Amino acid sequence: MKNRSILGIVAAMVFALVSAGCSGPTQSGSAGATSTGELTGKISFLEKWPDPKYKVYFDKVVADYVAAHPGVEIDHQAVGDQPIKDQLRVLTSANELPDIYFAWPGDFANKFIRGGFAADLTPYLDGTDWGKSFASSALGAYQYEGKNYGIPINLNGKVFAYSTDAFTKAGVSVPTSLAELKTSCGALSKAGYTPIAFGNQYGWPAIHYITQFNAQFVPADVRAKDYAPTGGDFTNAGYEQALAAFKDLIDTCAKKGSNGISHETAQAELTNGKAAMQYLEVLEFVNLEDKSTVPADFIGKWDQFVMPPIDGAAGNQTAITGAPDGFLVNAQSEHLDLAVDFLKFLTSKENAAEMTKVIGWPSPIEGATTAENASAATVKAVGEIQQASELAIWLDTIASAEVAQAYLSGVEGLLNGDETPASVMEKVRTAAAKVKAES
């Protein structure tokens, strides 16, 4: 979460390598259904969760797969957010990417795809039981020019988590429009709560709001052109409207000085009963049920709702901001079928359900996240994300690094009162024009 704003820098390095003549490899191996014969060979698998609470799950999946395939070896490495960016840069430069490697969706993954470093997995997914097992919104996050290149491992989206006690005390219901959301803030304030807990110290929390409001104010085809790597125009009036709506919501419902408050501090206000709600990721739900840090009188007394529609806005009112984490397969892998078969095993319904149970991540596999292994709020959120007409990928990963940085600094200034929606978009257009000129 915190590090998305710098992902574009690493992606730009990958692009520079490709542009400088480190051409992408030719995809080897035959695409198609995984071999029904005995699979043998050694593959490398690079993921980004070295923390013991996550590592135990991946270690077990690897061990189980190897146990079932005696002729297979898997070189499994797990490194954190920043190390994996550095490692991918070095491995790309040396043309030694692992057979399976982690990549964030959006422009980060797309640079590997455009450079020829990612295998086209469409033949393995299109029309197959495996492909049909994924939520279409999650699988679509790794599509490029109509083809599938990535396999999502989890399902993540932004929703409002709210205290049911706070809503009851204030006499408010789950809002059905943005206007109702803002109106409810008055009643929540009178009841003694900060309506929306919001901390933007790291920049990305505001960008997540802007990602959502851009999706709701700007038509999808316009956003696709503007977010493109060649640079867009960003002239649609909806972009300024999105910034204005965000500023109005925060001014009305959140504490002042949000740029000096961390997301974690804001979340503590929710769980400690001082705030009524927070816009957060579904992957954060486990934090709200952590008995070691969360007061007992909050656990089990919260629910969630998606960002409500905006009357008169020209974008997609049923879009949900978010994106899965996932993996690409090296286009030069000598064991393409084996790599894909392991990913099939990793994302099987059984393993997906175990992932949700063990580490709390919602799964992109249909029917894997249930009341038996997840909270009611998580099951509800997963259903909403799976049914979303669009999964709006985080703005600071789908757009170019230059555009993302213009938004990050601009929105910080907007919250401080140093910028206006118009001045922010002027900076965004300047950044986009530079990208277009250099592309």
Protein Blocks (a to p, Z undefined) as FASTA:
>chain_A
ZZmmmmmmmmmmmmmmmmnopacdddehjeddddfbdcedddddddfbfbfklmmmmmmm
mmmmmmmmmkbccddddddfklmmmmmmmmmmnopacfbdcddehjklmmmmmnopaccf
klmmgopaklmmpcfklmmmmggehiafbdcfbdcdddddddfklmmmnopacdfbfklm
mmmmmmmmmnopafbacdfknommmmmmmmmmmmmmpcfklmmmmmpmnopfklafklmm
mmmmmmmmmmmmmcehklmpcfklmmmmmmnopafbdcddfklmmmmmmmklpcfklgop
acdddddddehiabdfkbccdddddddddfkbcblmlmmmmmmmmmgmklmmmmmmmnop
acfbehkacfklpcfklmmmmmmmmmpcbdcddfklmpcfklmmmmmmmmmmmmnopacf
klmmmmmmmmmmmmmmmZZ
